[in-house]
């Protein structure tokens, strides 16, 4: 387009100057041709420049897209950093509180440990005392057993005739000693009055028992299952009263012979603790009895 414009201008100039010499004309034509070539070069340059501009425009658009993407990534990273910072601050505050709590807990535990150590010291002292008491109790127990054995031996020696006749039975189980005396050696049937022969036996028993210490002496009354007859019902309504009266009578007799009343006790069991079936006369005779039971004082409490 620009080349045509240049040619038109040149033609117009030539027409206006018709008197121009041929040589000038030819020179002008050469100039025109040169201008034409220059115009073509310019147009080619312009086309190339336009192509470069288009390419640069595309590059610019691509760079702007990349820039926008980078700004988006930057914004995302900034937001992530902000979140991380907030999280770190929250965690820091939480950890600070936890550190304070742990320090307080450590102080509490240290105080508790000190208290427990003091309590352990007290417990160790108590254990030592209890161990000493236990050893003393064991020693006392052994002495009691030895004392019961000695009493057993003395009773067996003193009552060997009655034992031989089956009227008295003496048994020892560790620190418990039982003197079992059948009814006929102490009482008449249905009576709570000690017979003369019975007093002689009890005298010998009392002589041995009054020298004892650390022993509880229980006197137990037992009967067979035969109900109290009409003639005795007014005095002893049931075997309960009869068994208890006999036990009490023996206790009072032992006390009168020097046995300390502080270690004596009387208990009646009627016919509810038989040692033999009540379906024979022999069994009933064994169940009608007085038992003198020796046990340590602490076991009787």
KEVEXZA-666904 format. One record per residue: residue number from 1; residue in three letters; y, x, z of N, C-alpha, C, CB in turn. Coordinates in pm, whole numbers. Atoms other than C-alpha are relative to their C-alpha. Glycine has a CB too. Layout:
N
  resi  resn    n_yy    n_xx    n_zz   ca_yy   ca_xx   ca_zz    c_yy    c_xx    c_zz   cb_yy   cb_xx   cb_zz
   NUM   ala       Y       X       Z       Y       X       Z       Y       X       Z       Y       X       Z
...
END
This chain:
301
  resi  resn    n_yy    n_xx    n_zz   ca_yy   ca_xx   ca_zz    c_yy    c_xx    c_zz   cb_yy   cb_xx   cb_zz
     1   unk    -119      83       0       0       0       0     124      86       0       1     -94     120
     2   unk    -114     -87      -8     239     274      90      20      79    -130     -16      96     116
     3   unk      -8     -75     127     157     466    -236      68     -83    -108    -140      41     -47
     4   unk     -62      89      99     254     168    -453     151     -11      25     -65    -140       4
     5   unk    -142      10     -34     581     143    -271      76     122     -48      18     -18     152
     6   unk     -66    -126      43     662     506    -343      16       2    -152     -83     123      46
     7   unk      -6       0     149     580     466    -717     108     -93     -49    -136     -43     -60
     8   unk    -101      96      41     800     159    -747     139      56      20     -15    -130      77
     9   unk    -132     -59     -27    1091     344    -591      33     103    -106       5      64     140
    10   unk     -23    -105     100    1050     631    -833      32     -60    -136    -124      92     -11
    11   unk     -27      66     130    1040     402   -1139     142     -54      -2    -101    -116     -28
    12   unk    -136      56      -7    1355     232   -1025     104     109     -16      21     -74     135
    13   unk     -95    -111      11    1531     564    -991       9      49    -144     -42     117      93
    14   unk       3     -47     140    1424     667   -1339      72     -95     -93    -144      18     -47
    15   unk     -65      98      85    1547     348   -1494     151       9      18     -52    -142      31
    16   unk    -145      -8     -25    1886     389   -1336      61     126     -60      29      -5     150
    17   unk     -53    -125      56    1922     740   -1462     -65      31    -133     -21     117      98
    18   unk      58     -13     132    1824     702   -1823      40     128     -68      41    -116     -85
    19   unk     -49    -121      63    2017    1014   -1914     -63     124      53     145      10      17
    20   unk      61    -118     -59    1791    1235   -1716     -77      73    -106     -90     -37     118
    21   unk      63     -84      99    1650    1513   -1914    -150      -7      14      47     144      11
    22   unk     146       8       3    1284    1523   -2012     -61      95     101     -53      31    -138
    23   unk      55     -95     -97    1226    1831   -1806      13     -51     140      69     135     -13
    24   unk     -15      58    -134    1365    1657   -1509    -101    -112      21     144     -53      19
    25   unk      95     111     -10    1144    1365   -1590    -137      51      35      -6     -78    -131
    26   unk     133     -56     -24     838    1578   -1600      -9      54     143     -31     111    -103
    27   unk      -1     -51    -138     940    1741   -1280     -15    -113      99     129      77      28
    28   unk       8     113     -92     983    1403   -1125    -143     -55       5      99    -112     -42
    29   unk     138      49       5     640    1298   -1251     -90      90      86     -51      -4    -145
    30   unk      80     -92     -82     494    1606   -1092      23     -27     147      34     146     -33
    31   unk     -30      29    -141     673    1524    -772     -69    -127      43     151     -12      24
    32   unk      65     129     -33     545    1170    -798    -149      20      25      21    -102    -113
    33   unk     145     -25     -14     193    1296    -852     -29      68     134     -53      89    -117
    34   unk      18     -71    -127     234    1527    -556      14     -96     115     101     114      15
    35   unk     -20      99    -104     369    1244    -350    -119     -95      11     128     -80     -25
    36   unk     116      88       3      80    1030    -466    -115      64      75     -42     -31    -145
    37   unk     108     -69     -69    -165    1293    -348      26       6     151     -18     141     -56
    38   unk     -35      -5    -143      24    1328     -26     -24    -135      66     148      42      18
    39   unk      21     135     -55      15     948      21    -146     -29      20      61    -105     -92
    40   unk     145      22     -16    -356     941     -47     -52      75     120     -76      42    -125
    41   unk      44     -78    -118    -400    1218     208      41     -66     128      58     142      -5
    42   unk     -47      67    -121    -189    1028     450     -85    -122      31     146     -40     -15
    43   unk      80     120     -22    -388     709     395    -137      36      56     -16     -79    -131
    44   unk     130     -45     -51    -712     900     444      11      44     145     -54     114     -86
    45   unk     -20     -43    -139    -570    1057     754      18    -118      94     121      91      11
    46   unk     -21     120     -83    -454     717     875    -132     -71      27      99     -96     -68
    47   unk     130      65     -18    -802     574     814     -83      73     104     -77      -7    -133
    48   unk      76     -79     -98    -961     860    1003      55     -17     141       2     148     -39
    49   unk     -63      17    -130    -707     822    1278     -33    -136      60     152      17     -12
    50   unk      33     134     -47    -775     448    1291    -143      -6      53      18    -103    -114
    51   unk     139      -5     -43   -1148     519    1319     -11      66     137     -86      77    -103
    52   unk      -1     -68    -129   -1079     766    1598      54     -90     110      81     128      -7
    53   unk     -59      93     -99    -859     508    1767    -102    -104      43     125     -69     -58
    54   unk     102     101     -33   -1139     252    1742    -106      58      94     -66     -55    -128
    55   unk     101     -64     -85   -1387     497    1888      52      24     141     -46     132     -62
    56   unk     -61     -23    -132   -1146     590    2166      14    -132      78     138      66     -17
    57   unk     -11     131     -67   -1090     220    2235    -133     -41      61      48    -108    -100
    58   unk     133      31     -51   -1463     170    2267     -34      86     121    -106      20    -109
    59   unk      26     -89    -113   -1489     476    2490      77     -44     124      36     143     -36
    60   unk     -84      46    -111   -1201     344    2699     -63    -122      67     142     -33     -50
    61   unk      61     121     -55   -1371       5    2735    -125      35      81     -36     -98    -112
    62   unk     122     -41     -71   -1698     174    2830      35      68     133     -83      95     -87
    63   unk     -43     -68    -121   -1518     396    3080      54    -100     104     108     104     -33
    64   unk     -51     101     -93   -1341      93    3225    -114     -78      65      95     -98     -72
    65   unk     117      66     -57   -1678     -79    3264     -64      88     107    -102     -34    -110
    66   unk      58     -94     -97   -1815     232    3433      86      10     125     -16     138     -62
    67   unk     -93      -5    -113   -1503     247    3647     -17    -122      90     145       9     -50
    68   unk      17     123     -77   -1547    -116    3749    -130       4      81       1    -123     -94
    69   unk     128     -10     -69   -1913     -50    3833       8      98     118    -110      44     -98
    70   unk     -16     -98    -107   -1819     261    4033      82     -56     115      65     126     -53
    71   unk     -81      62    -105   -1549      66    4218     -82    -101      79     124     -68     -60
    72   unk      87      96     -68   -1808    -204    4291     -94      72      95     -81     -82    -103
    73   unk      89     -80     -86   -2050      59    4422      75      58     119     -64     112     -81
    74   unk     -83     -54    -107   -1767     217    4618      25    -105     108     133      52     -57
    75   unk     -28     109     -95   -1678    -119    4775    -125     -31      82      49    -128     -75
    76   unk     125      27     -71   -2046    -178    4858     -27     107     104    -117     -10     -99
    77   unk      22    -110     -93   -2074     166    5015      98      -5     117      13     134     -72
    78   unk    -100      13    -106   -1752     111    5209     -41    -109      99     139     -31     -59
    79   unk      44     110     -86   -1887    -221    5338    -122      43      84     -35    -124     -85
    80   unk     118     -50     -71   -2218     -54    5425      42      97     111     -96      69     -97
    81   unk     -50     -93    -102   -2031     223    5607      63     -75     117     103      96     -61
    82   unk     -63      80    -104   -1833     -39    5795    -107     -65      88      92    -109     -61
    83   unk     109      61     -75   -2156    -217    5893     -70     104      88    -101     -65     -96
    84   unk      64    -107     -77   -2313     114    5997      85      40     119     -27     123     -90
    85   unk     -90     -37    -109   -2006     201    6202      -4    -105     111     143      17     -53
    86   unk       6     107    -100   -2014    -141    6370    -131       5      77      17    -136     -68
    87   unk     131      -9     -64   -2386    -104    6437      -6     117      97    -111      14    -106
    88   unk      -2    -118     -86   -2335     245    6575      79     -25     127      57     120     -75
    89   unk     -83      29    -118   -2060     123    6806     -74     -94      95     134     -62     -43
    90   unk      77      93     -83   -2279    -165    6922    -113      72      73     -57    -114     -86
    91   unk     110     -76     -60   -2574      69    6976      52      95     108     -76      80    -108
    92   unk     -58     -92     -97   -2349     316    7156      32     -73     131     127      66     -56
    93   unk     -31      78    -120   -2224      45    7391    -128     -40      72      82    -124     -37
    94   unk     128      41     -59   -2580     -78    7443     -66     117      72     -94     -56    -107
    95   unk      59    -118     -61   -2707     273    7510      77      42     125      -4     114     -99
    96   unk     -81     -34    -118   -2418     332    7749     -39     -89     117     151     -14     -32
    97   unk      41      92    -106   -2516      21    7941    -140      35      51       3    -145     -50
    98   unk     136     -37     -39   -2880     127    7936      -1     127      86     -87      19    -124
    99   unk     -10    -124     -79   -2786     471    8065      45     -32     141      97     100     -66
   100   unk     -50      40    -132   -2591     310    8349    -111     -70      78     123     -93     -13
   101   unk     109      72     -66   -2884      75    8423    -109      96      46     -60    -106     -94
   102   unk     104     -96     -35   -3131     364    8418      42      87     118     -35      88    -121
   103   unk     -50     -78    -114   -2912     568    8650      -9     -80     129     145      46     -24
   104   unk       9      86    -118   -2890     274    8889    -145     -17      44      64    -138     -28
   105   unk     142      16     -31   -3265     220    8864     -56     128      62     -79     -37    -127
   106   unk      46    -129     -55   -3323     590    8928      43      14     146      56     118     -83
   107   unk     -50      -7    -138   -3105     571    9237     -80     -93      92     150     -36       6
   108   unk      77      96     -79   -3288     261    9357    -141      53      26      -8    -137     -71
   109   unk     136     -54     -15   -3627     423    9292      -3     117      98     -56      44    -135
   110   unk      -6    -114     -92   -3522     738    9474      10     -48     144     119      91     -35
   111   unk     -13      56    -135   -3415     531    9773    -131     -64      45     114    -103       4
   112   unk     127      65     -33   -3738     332    9756    -108     104      31     -46     -90    -115
   113   unk      96    -108     -24   -3943     652    9733      19      59     140      14     111    -107
   114   unk     -28     -54    -133   -3771     785   10041     -50     -95     109     151      25      17
   115   unk      47      99     -97   -3842     460   10225    -152      -1       8      52    -139     -38
   116   unk     146      -1       2   -4205     466   10113     -56     125      67     -51      -9    -144
   117   unk      45    -123     -66   -4240     827   10224       8     -14     151      83     120     -48
   118   unk     -13      23    -144   -4109     728   10565    -108     -95      50     140     -58      33
   119   unk     105      95     -39   -4348     431   10574    -137      68      -1       0    -122     -93
   120   unk     127     -72       7   -4635     657   10466     -18      91     122      -7      83    -129
   121   unk       6     -85    -119   -4549     894   10748     -40     -83     121     135      70      24
   122   unk      35      90    -111   -4562     601   10989    -146     -42      -9      91    -124       1
   123   unk     139      44      18   -4889     479   10837     -98     113      32     -23     -50    -144
   124   unk      87    -113     -30   -5041     826   10858     -13      21     150      52     128     -66
   125   unk       4     -12    -147   -4945     842   11222     -86    -110      60     142      -7      58
   126   unk      80     112     -50   -5092     496   11277    -148      21     -29      48    -133     -64
   127   unk     139     -26      36   -5409     595   11090     -62     102      94     -10      49    -145
   128   unk      50    -101     -93   -5442     901   11307     -30     -62     137     102     115      15
   129   unk      22      65    -129   -5401     687   11619    -121     -92      -5     124     -80      41
   130   unk     114      90      14   -5646     427   11487    -131      79      -6      15     -87    -126
   131   unk     120     -83       8   -5892     703   11403     -41      49     139      24     121     -94
   132   unk      29     -43    -136   -5861     834   11756     -58    -116      82     127      54      68
   133   unk      49     117     -72   -5905     482   11892    -142     -35     -44      94    -121     -22
   134   unk     133      30      52   -6203     431   11661    -103      95      59      -2       7    -152
   135   unk      92     -98     -58   -6362     752   11778     -25     -29     148      57     142     -17
   136   unk      17      33    -142   -6294     650   12136     -87    -124      16     138     -22      68
   137   unk      79     122      -7   -6438     305   12067    -147      28     -28      53    -105     -98
   138   unk     139     -37      31   -6747     459   11908     -65      68     120      -6      92    -124
   139   unk      52     -69    -118   -6786     686   12206     -27     -99     112      98     109      48
   140   unk      18     102    -104   -6737     389   12438    -120     -87     -31     126     -86      12
   141   unk     114      80      44   -6987     192   12232    -131      71      32       9     -31    -150
   142   unk     120     -79     -28   -7238     469   12263     -29       5     150      15     143     -55
   143   unk      19       0    -146   -7176     487   12636     -51    -136      46     133      35      71
   144   unk      44     135     -37   -7215     107   12654    -148     -20     -32      85    -107     -71
   145   unk     140      12      38   -7541     124   12464     -89      79      96     -21      50    -145
   146   unk      75     -82     -95   -7656     404   12690      -9     -70     135      65     138      16
   147   unk       0      73    -126   -7549     195   12990     -95    -118      -3     140     -46      34
   148   unk      89     114      15   -7734    -108   12856    -146      47       4      29     -76    -132
   149   unk     137     -55      -2   -8041     108   12796     -42      34     142      -9     126     -90
   150   unk      31     -34    -139   -8018     234   13152     -26    -127      80     115      81      63
   151   unk      18     128     -69   -7980    -125   13278    -134     -62     -39     115     -98     -33
   152   unk     128      52      49   -8272    -230   13060    -117      68      72     -12      20    -153
   153   unk     107     -75     -65   -8487      45   13202     -12     -38     148      25     150     -13
   154   unk       2      37    -142   -8384     -46   13556     -61    -138      21     141       4      59
   155   unk      51     137     -13   -8459    -417   13505    -149      -4     -29      76     -94     -96
   156   unk     142      -3      33   -8789    -346   13337     -81      58     116     -24      82    -129
   157   unk      70     -62    -112   -8885    -119   13625      -4     -93     122      66     133      38
   158   unk     -11      86    -118   -8765    -367   13889     -82    -128     -16     146     -34      26
   159   unk      65     130      23   -8923    -675   13729    -132      16     -76      93     -93     -77
   160   unk     121     -25      79   -9239    -521   13586    -112     -98      32     -48     142      23
   161   unk     103      96     -36   -9462    -759   13781      24    -135     -67      -7     -18     152
   162   unk     -34     127      64   -9279   -1068   13657     -16       9    -151     143     -42      36
   163   unk      16     -19     144   -9275    -923   13305    -149      -5     -37      63     135     -45
   164   unk     143      -3      25   -9648    -861   13326     -60    -140       4     -70      89     103
   165   unk      50     137     -14   -9705   -1222   13436      59     -95    -105      32     -52     139
   166   unk     -59      83     104   -9495   -1351   13146     111     -91      49    -104     -83     -64
   167   unk    -107      83     -55   -9230   -1502   13371     138      50     -41      -9      -3     152
   168   unk    -127     -62      40   -8957   -1262   13260     -24      80    -129      57      93     115
   169   unk       4     -79     123   -8889   -1114   12919     137      67     -18     -36     -90    -126
   170   unk    -125     -74      14   -8628    -842   12867       6      62    -140      13     111     111
   171   unk     -17     -55     135   -8497    -751   12521     136      66     -12     -15    -111    -107
   172   unk    -126     -71      27   -8229    -510   12399      19      14    -150       2     140      69
   173   unk     -37     -19     139   -8057    -515   12061     135      72      -2       8    -138     -78
   174   unk    -119     -85      -6   -7809    -225   12043      67     -17     134      98     -33    -115
   175   unk     -73      10    -127   -7544    -311   12306     -14    -139      64     147      33     -22
   176   unk      22     133     -58   -7678    -661   12382    -136       1      71       5    -112    -111
   177   unk     122       5     -79   -7935    -711   12658     -19    -142      49       5     101     119
   178   unk      30     137     -42   -8107   -1038   12736    -116      -1      98     -32     -89    -122
   179   unk     106      21    -100   -8307   -1126   13047     -39    -148      -7      47      41     146
   180   unk      48     137      19   -8514   -1437   12971     -97     -33     113     -70     -18    -140
   181   unk      84      41    -112   -8656   -1609   13281     -43    -144     -18      73      18     135
   182   unk      50     136      19   -8879   -1913   13246      38     -85     120    -153      -1     -22
   183   unk     -46      94    -102   -8795   -2223   13445     -77      12     131     -11    -143     -52
   184   unk      83       9    -121   -9088   -2206   13689      27     111      99    -145       3     -38
   185   unk     -28    -107     -96   -8975   -1875   13839     126     -28      79      13     133     -73
   186   unk    -128      27     -68   -8634   -2019   13934      12    -142      53     114      28     -93
   187   unk     -27     139     -35   -8644   -2400   13946    -128     -84      -8     108     -60     -93
   188   unk     101     105      16   -8873   -2693   14005      44     -91    -114     -19     -80     132
   189   unk     -30      90     112   -8890   -2951   13727     109     -98      39    -126     -76     -44
   190   unk    -110      94     -21   -8567   -3152   13701      95      41     109     -55    -134      32
   191   unk     -84     -44    -111   -8401   -2944   13975      93     113     -44     -86      46     119
   192   unk     -93    -109      23   -8099   -2711   13974      15      85     125     137     -55     -43
   193   unk       0     -80    -123   -8181   -2561   14313     -96     117     -17     -39     -87     125
   194   unk      82    -120      20   -8311   -2202   14302    -109       6     106      87     128       5
   195   unk     114     -11     -91   -8658   -2163   14454       5     133      77    -132     -12     -77
   196   unk       1    -120     -83   -8732   -1902   14723     -45     122     -80     -91     -21     121
   197   unk      46    -113      82   -8929   -1682   14485     106      38    -104    -134     -36     -69
   198   unk    -106     -25      98   -8645   -1720   14235     114      81      58      53    -130     -53
   199   unk    -108     -75     -63   -8390   -1589   14483     -37     147      14      34     -59     137
   200   unk      42    -139     -15   -8599   -1277   14535      15      74    -135    -147       7      52
   201   unk     -16     -61     132   -8599   -1212   14162     148      23     -29     -62     -90    -110
   202   unk    -142     -11      27   -8225   -1278   14133      65     106      87      69    -134      21
   203   unk     -54    -105     -87   -8157   -1049   14428     -16     136     -66     -70      -1     138
   204   unk      24    -129      64   -8313    -760   14242      85      16    -128    -150      16     -34
   205   unk     -84      -5     120   -8130    -851   13923     145      26      38     -12    -131     -80
   206   unk    -139     -15     -43   -7796    -879   14108      27     142      46      33     -97     112
   207   unk     -19    -136     -49   -7845    -539   14269      26      97    -116    -124      44      79
   208   unk     -21     -85     119   -7861    -384   13922     130     -38     -71    -120     -13     -97
   209   unk    -117      45      78   -7587    -597   13759     132      28      70     -11    -148     -27
   210   unk    -129     -15     -67   -7324    -552   14029      58     141     -17     -14     -32     147
   211   unk     -52    -135      22   -7296    -183   13949      47      23    -143    -106     100      34
   212   unk     -39     -16     141   -7217    -246   13580     152     -10     -16     -68    -106     -87
   213   unk    -142      14      36   -6873    -204   13423       9     -12    -152      84     123      53
   214   unk     -20      16     145   -6744    -301   13079     -97     -97     -65     -13     133     -67
   215   unk      96      95      53   -7005    -575   13041      37    -143      40    -142      34      48
   216   unk     -13     142     -29   -6969    -951   13015    -140     -55      26      71     -76    -119
   217   unk     132      54     -38   -7255   -1138   13185       4    -152     -18     -37      39     148
   218   unk       7     143      25   -7330   -1480   13040    -135     -53      48      21     -31    -151
   219   unk     121      67     -44   -7581   -1708   13207     -13    -129     -79       2     -27     155
   220   unk      20     114      89   -7725   -1962   12963    -117     -84      51     -25      46    -146
   221   unk     107      93     -39   -7925   -2271   13062     -56     -71    -120      51    -101     102
   222   unk      68      66     113   -8184   -2417   12821    -110     -91      54     -59     106    -100
   223   unk     107      93     -39   -8425   -2712   12845     -89     -27    -121      59    -133      55
   224   unk      79      50     112   -8703   -2865   12639      63    -131     -48    -150     -21      40
   225   unk     -60     122      56   -8649   -3188   12446     -44    -128      71     -34     -11    -146
   226   unk      43     118     -75   -8798   -3419   12707     122     -62      68    -110      36     106
   227   unk    -118      63     -61   -8528   -3673   12814     -11      -1     153      18    -144     -53
   228   unk      -7      10    -146   -8417   -3692   13175     -62    -133      44     147      12      51
   229   unk      64     123     -50   -8629   -3944   13371      97     -87      77    -119      35      88
   230   unk     -89      95     -71   -8481   -4253   13539      36      46     140     -65    -136       9
   231   unk     -27     -41    -137   -8508   -4098   13882     108     107      10    -126      50      63
   232   unk    -101    -107      -3   -8278   -3807   13788     125     -34     -83     -61     129     -51
   233   unk    -108      34      93   -8048   -3988   13541     135     -12      69     -31    -129     -71
   234   unk    -128      13     -70   -7785   -4057   13805      63     136      26     -18     -74     132
   235   unk     -51    -135     -28   -7755   -3685   13887      20      81    -127     -94      73      94
   236   unk      -8     -73     127   -7825   -3541   13543     -24    -101    -114    -106     118      -6
   237   unk      18     103     104   -7763   -3806   13275     -77      50    -123     136     -53     -44
   238   unk      70     -58     116   -7888   -3571   12999     -36     144      29      88     -10    -128
   239   unk      35    -142     -13   -8030   -3225   12948     122      91      -4     -97      39    -110
   240   unk    -123     -78      -1   -7674   -3106   12891      41      31     144     113     -75     -73
   241   unk     -42     -19    -139   -7587   -3161   13255     -99      87      77      14    -136      70
   242   unk     101     -78     -71   -7917   -3014   13378      10     148     -37    -141     -54     -31
   243   unk      -5    -140      45   -7892   -2696   13167     127      68      51      -7       9    -153
   244   unk    -126     -57     -46   -7528   -2644   13264      -1      22     151     118     -91     -40
   245   unk       8     -12    -147   -7596   -2706   13637     -85     120      38     -58    -129      63
   246   unk      86    -115     -32   -7878   -2450   13640      73     132     -29    -133      -7     -82
   247   unk     -74    -122      32   -7661   -2188   13463     108      26     104      62     -11    -140
   248   unk    -107     -15     -98   -7376   -2253   13707     -56      45     136      78    -132      16
   249   unk      64     -38    -128   -7610   -2225   14006     -34     148       1    -128     -84      25
   250   unk      36    -141       8   -7736   -1885   13889     126      86       6     -79      29    -129
   251   unk    -126     -76      -3   -7377   -1764   13829      52      10     142     105     -66     -91
   252   unk     -51      -1    -137   -7273   -1864   14180     -88      87      90       7    -144      55
   253   unk      90     -83     -83   -7580   -1695   14328      26     149     -26    -150     -35     -30
   254   unk     -27    -140      32   -7510   -1369   14141     133      44      59       1      22    -152
   255   unk    -130     -33     -59   -7148   -1381   14254     -16      24     150     102    -113     -26
   256   unk      23     -15    -145   -7266   -1427   14613     -74     128      33     -79    -119      53
   257   unk      72    -124     -26   -7477   -1114   14575      79     121     -50    -139      -5     -67
   258   unk     -86    -113      29   -7184    -896   14473      36      24    -146     -63     120      51
   259   unk     -39     -16     142   -7155    -941   14094     140     -58     -18    -104     -72     -97
   260   unk    -140      43      17   -6787    -966   13992       9    -131     -78      82     108     -70
   261   unk     -13     129      70   -6693   -1325   13899      84      11    -128      63    -104      93
   262   unk     -84     -15     119   -6447   -1189   13641     -80      27    -127     101     112      21
   263   unk      83     -28     119   -6736   -1091   13412    -110    -105     -16     -62     142       9
   264   unk     104     102       5   -6954   -1395   13480      47    -125     -73     -45     -36     141
   265   unk     -29     130      64   -6971   -1717   13276    -129     -79      -8      63      19    -142
   266   unk     117      88       5   -7205   -2017   13266      11     -91    -121     -13     -84     131
   267   unk       2      84     119   -7308   -2208   12954    -132     -77      -5      20      85    -130
   268   unk     121      82      12   -7551   -2497   12906     -19     -45    -144       8    -122      93
   269   unk      28      34     140   -7720   -2563   12570    -102    -112     -14     -48     123     -73
   270   unk      99     108       4   -7963   -2843   12664    -122      46     -77      60    -128     -64
   271   unk     121     -36      77   -8255   -2844   12419      32      40    -143     -97    -117       0
   272   unk     -42     -22     138   -8054   -2743   12111     -13     145     -48     141     -43     -16
   273   unk      26    -137      43   -8145   -2372   12106    -141      42      43     106      97      58
   274   unk     138     -32     -41   -8523   -2366   12137     -45     135     -56     -97    -110     -47
   275   unk      60    -125      46   -8719   -2042   12108    -143     -24     -48       2     106     111
   276   unk     136      35      41   -9043   -2225   12039      -3    -149     -32    -105      37     112
   277   unk       9     145      28   -9145   -2565   11893     -31     -79     126    -108     -27    -106
   278   unk      19      85    -117   -9141   -2849   12144    -120     -94     -15     126     -81      26
   279   unk     114      90      22   -9465   -3002   12016    -124      37      82     -35      -1    -146
   280   unk     110     -37     -90   -9686   -2824   12273      56      25     138     -78     126     -51
   281   unk     -44     -28    -138   -9672   -2781   12649      42     145      15    -112     -33     100
   282   unk     -35    -142      -7   -9667   -2404   12602     137      25     -62    -106      84     -72
   283   unk    -129     -15      65   -9372   -2429   12363     112     -56      85      -1     -68    -136
   284   unk    -101      60     -87   -9183   -2659   12597      28      90     120     -44    -139      47
   285   unk     -17     -89    -116   -9241   -2418   12886      87     120     -37    -137      49      52
   286   unk     -83    -113      44   -9089   -2132   12684     145     -42     -18     -54      59    -130
   287   unk    -137      47      24   -8784   -2344   12599      75     -29     130      -1    -124     -87
   288   unk     -65      24    -128   -8716   -2430   12965      23     137      64     -87     -95      95
   289   unk     -24    -139     -40   -8547   -2105   13060     146      22      40     -38      96    -113
   290   unk    -133     -52     -30   -8246   -1918   13197      10     137     -68      28      10     157
   291   unk     -21    -129      64   -8110   -1632   12989     126      65      58      13     -15    -154
   292   unk    -115     -79     -46   -7885   -1367   13140      29     101    -112     -27      72     140
   293   unk     -33     -80     118   -7706   -1202   12846     113      95      34      38     -91    -119
   294   unk    -102    -103     -24   -7513    -876   12876      55      47    -136     -60     120      81
   295   unk     -66     -48     120   -7262    -794   12602     129      71      39      29    -116     -98
   296   unk    -126     -68     -33   -6957    -563   12590     114    -101      18      37     100    -110
   297   unk    -112      89     -27   -6637    -717   12721      78     -35    -125      92      62     101
   298   unk     -80      27     119   -6454    -677   12388     -71     -94     -95      33     130     -70
   299   unk      74      90      87   -6733    -864   12206       3    -141      51    -141      46     -15
   300   unk      -1     134     -58   -6699   -1157   12441     133     -69     -17     -36       5     145
   301   unk    -134      59      11   -6329   -1214   12366       9     -86    -123     107     109      -3
END
